[in-house]
Amino acid sequence: MTIQYNQDSPRRVRLAAIGCGGHAIRNIFPTHVYAPVDLLAVCDLDRARAEHCARMFGAGRVYSDYAQMLREQRPEAVQVVTNYDAQGFPRYPQIAIDCMRAGCHVWIEKPPAASVAQVQEMIRVSRETRRFVAVGFKKMFFPANVKAKEIISRPGFGPLSTITARYPQGLPPLSERGDQARIRGFLDHMVHPWSVLRYLAGPTRSIYVQRAANGGTITSIQFVNGAVGSLHMPQGAGIGAPLERTEIVGSGGSVVIDNNIRVTFYRPGSAPEGGYGRSGNFFGADEAAAVTWEPEFSLGQLYNKAIFLLGYAPEIRYFCQCVLDNRAPERGNLEDALELLRIHEAYRQPEGQCLEITGDHS
């Protein structure tokens, strides 16, 4: 893949940005080097922070009121990276709606909302205004996950049968799950593994949650396509241990993603010669040997930069291309967000029951 830099772009998205905090400065604004962006203006409630951000990233104007910025700058698209309100609710739904009604496509960070109803309202306004919202489900853009998706989509891999994923996150006790401030951390992180599962395995039909006393969970999953899976969310894992591992099994082949940077494809093939109890070595045919990919960290390449490995640059580049093409995103969209919020609301229910996710929802 050859990356086109900002200065090479024949046309750029007239972009405004809301939110100039630490995450935006560390991970989102730097993606503009690799995306077709013309940064018109930045906005933050802390004007001094917005002014500093404008100097760093070349924004033309500075605002502390995003409504004024939208009126005066009339951008094509808006990038929104904000925090939670005092009650623990993400600020994105209302900001996204205001931006769409101002005629802008919108990219918002995760989590996109705190409830299914809020996502449904964004979908309604999106249809009304014919403006789209993309959501920062960065795991859908990790190069490791994209490679795995390409492999499991090959005809020879066969239909997906099982998928397992690991992501450390504790689920609060049932008595605290009605309090948005106490469930906020879970909402903030559960979108990561679930966005991977949706990207790789498709829509979820139902889940069954079991919770350990310390908040760790095992979730059994039934997908709409008939595959089954599990999500292990441990609480109390060793500090510094790799956070994630995903394994996808088809019909004779499988793919393992370790720590988001190592992809191993165990290709279909025969067992070592000799048969069980008589095989003197563990080597099978070369054409059936496993293939492993992982980046090197010696050269100053884009592929070994965290901004690419963690999906930030790919997702912003994808959003900008959608804006330039005037087409709604197929990855990281409000339909994805709707399912993830349905799953979040299911986790707020008592564990130990089968909970429907996809069904006759309005």
N, C-alpha and C positions, 0 to 999 in steps of 0.2 A: 504494500500500500504506500503510495506516494502522497505526502501531506503538502497541501498548498498553504503557504503562509498568508497572513492578512494582506501584506503589501502586494501579493500576486493576484488577489481576487479582482476579477473584472467588475463585479458589482458587490456592494456591501449592504448589509441590513442596517437601516437607521434605527439604532438601539438606544434605549434609555434604561437606566438601572436604578432599582429601589433597594436600598440596603448596602451599607459599606462597612459591615462588621468584619470580624476576624476571619470567618469562613470564606466570605466573599473575596477578601483580599488575598488569602492564602491559595484558594483553590479555583475560584470562578473567574475573576477578572483576568488572571494570567492566561486563561484559555483563549482570550481574544487575539493573542499573537498568532494562533493557528486557525482562527475562524474569520469568516467574512463579516466583520463588525465595524461599523462607524459609530463610535460611542458619543452620542450627542450630549448626554447629561447624566449626572448621578444625583441621587437624592438620599438623604438620611436625616432622621430627627436631630441628630447631632451634626450641626452644620460644619463645625471644624473638622469632624471626621470625614464628611463628604468632600470638603475642600482638599484635604490631604489625599483622598482617594483620586480625585480629579487630577491632581498634579502627578500622581504615580502612573495613572493609566490613560491620560490624555483626553479626558472628558471636556467638552466644550463649555458646559454650564454646570452650576451647582444649585441644588434646591434642598429645602427642608420640608416642602409640601409637595407630595407627588401629584396631587390634582392640578396644581399650578404647572408643574413640569409637563404633564400630559397635554394641557391646553396650549401651552406656549411652544412646545417642541414638536408635537404631533408625530411621535415616532411610529415606525412600522411595528416594532416589537419591544417588549419590556422584559427585563431580567429581574426577578424578585428573589432576594435572599434576606429574609427577616427572621425574627425570633418568635417567642410565644408571648401571649398577653399575661396579665397578672394571675389569671385563673388557670393557665397552662394550656390554652387553646392556640393552635397555629394561626397566624394572622393572614395566611394566604388566600382563603376563599373570598373575602371582601375585596382585597386588593386586586386579585385576578378579575373579579367581576367588574370593578371600576375600570380596569385597563381594557377589557374587552369592549365595554360600552363606550370607551374613548376611541375605539377603532383599532386596537392593537392585539396582535398575537402575544402570548405570554408564556414565559418559562418560569416555573416556580420550583423552589427547592422542596425536598420532602421534610416532614410528612405534609401532604397537600391539604389535609383537613383533619378534624377530630371525629367526624361522623359521616355516615352514608348520606344523610340529608344534605349536608354541605356540598358533597361531591355532586349529588344530583342537581343541586341548584346551579353549580358551575356548568354542568352539562347543558342545562336548560338555557342558560345565558349564551353559551357557546353556539348553540343551534340558532338562537334568536339573532345574534350579532354576526354569525358566520366568521367568528374569530376562534382560534383554537388555543388550548392550554397544553403545554408539555410539562411533565413533572420530572424532577431530578432523581429518578430511579437509576442511579449510576451503575448499579450492579448489572443492569441490562446492557450496559455498554462496555463492561470490562472486556478487554481483548481475550482473556482466558475463557470467559463465558460465551463470547461470540464465536470463538473457535469451536468450543464444545457444541454449540447449537448447529454449526455448519456440519460437524461430523455426524451428529445424531439425526440430521435431516437427510443424509444420504440414503438412497434406496437400499443399499447393502446392509445398513445398520439394523434394518427391521423396525417394527413398531416398538415404541417405548414400553417397557414392562414395569420397571421400578426406578425410583430415584430417591436418594437419601441426601440430606444436607445437615450441616452443623453450623450453628452461629450462637455465640454466648450471649444470653440475655435472660434476666430473671423476670418472672411474672408475679406481680404483687398478689397477696392473698385476696380472696373474694371480697372481704370486707372493705378493701381499699380501692377496688376497681371502679366504683362509681364516682370516685373523686378524680377529676381530670388532672389535677396537679400531681397526684400520686401515680397515675397511669401514664403520665407524659413521657417518661423515659422509655417505657415499653413501646409506646406508639412510635417514638422517634427511631427506634432500632428495628422493630419487627418488620418494617417495610423492606429492609435489606434482603433477608433470606427469602421472604415471600415473593419479592419481585424477581429473584433468580428462578424460583420454582415456577412462577407463571411464565416467564420467558422461555424456559427450557421444556416444561411439561404441559403448558396450556392452562385453561381455566380449571379451578378447583370445584369439585362437586360437594364434598363434605369433609369435615375434620372431626377427630376425636382426641381430646387433650387429656393428658395425665400430668399432674404436677407433683414435684417433690416438696418436702417441707421447706427447703431453702429457696424455693422459687424456680428451680430448674424444671423444664418440661420436655416431654416427648409427645409429639403430635403425629398421629396416623392420618394419612391423607388419601382420599379417593379423588382422582381427576376425572374430568368429563370424558376424556378419551379412553377410559378404562384402566389406565395405569394406576399404580398405587405408590405411595411414598411415605417418608417420615421426615420430620424436622426435629433435630435434637438441639434444644436451646439450654445448654448447661449454665448453671450458676455456681461460681466457685472454682472455675478452672484456673490452672496455674498462670500467673502473670508472665507475659512474654511468650506464651505458647501460641502457635498459629491459630488464628481465630476461626477459619472456615475450611470446610472440606465438602465437596459435592461428588457424588457418584451416580452416573446414569447408566442403566442397563437396557439393552435392546434385545435382539435375538441372536445371541452368540458373541456379541461384542459389547464393550463397555468403555466409558470415559470417566476418568477421575481428575478432578480439579483440586489441587492442593495449594492452600495459602494464596489463592488467586493469581499465582504466577507460574505454576507448573501444571501442564496439561498432558495426561498420558492416555493414549488410545490403545486399548487392548483389543487388537483386531481379531475378527473371527478366524479360526484355523484349527488344525488338528493338534492333538496332544503329542508329546514326545514319543518317538518310536519305541516299540517294545510292549506297550500296553501296561496296565496297572500291575505292579509287582515284578515287572521284568525290564523296565526302562532304566538304563544305566546312566542317563544324563537328563538334564532338565531343558535341553534345547529342542525346540520344535523347528519347523521350517522357517527360513529367514523371512519369507513373504508374510508370515503370520506373527512375526515378532512385534512386541509392543513398541510404540513410537512415543517419545516424550519431547515436549517443547518447553523451554524456559529461557528467559532473557539473560544476556550477559550484562554486567554492570561495570564494564571497563571503558566502553566507547561513549562518546557524547551523542548518543542516538535518541530519537524521540521515544522509541519503544521501551526504553528502560527508565523513562521519567515517570514519577508517580502521577503526574497530571494526565498521563495516558493510561498507565496501568490501572488507575482507580476510576477510569471512565469519565473524568470531568471534561477533558478536551473532546473526546468522541461525542458526548451527549450535547455539548454546546454547538459543535460543528453540525451535528444532525439537526438540531433545532433550527439553526440558521438556514440550512439548506431547505428545510420544510417551508420556512418563511419565504425564501427566494422563489421556490416552486409553487407557493400558495397551495400547499397540500397539508392536510392534517397528519400528525405523526402516527405511525403504526406501532411504535415502541415508546413506552413512557408517556402514555396518554391518560385521559380522564377515565376511560373504560378500565384500564389497569388499576387506576386509583380507586375506582368504585369497588372492585373485587377486594383489594387490600383493606379497604375500610370495612367491608362486610366481614372479613376475617378478623380484623381488630375487634369489631363488636362481638363476634363469636367468642373471642378470648375473654371478654368481660363477663361471660356467663359462667355458671358453675361448671367445673371440669367433670369428666367422667360421663359425657353424653355425646351422641353423634349429632353434630350441628351442620345443617344444610347451608351451603354458601351460594351455589348456583342453582337457580330454580325459577319459578314464575314471579320474578321481582318486577315491579313496575318501574 
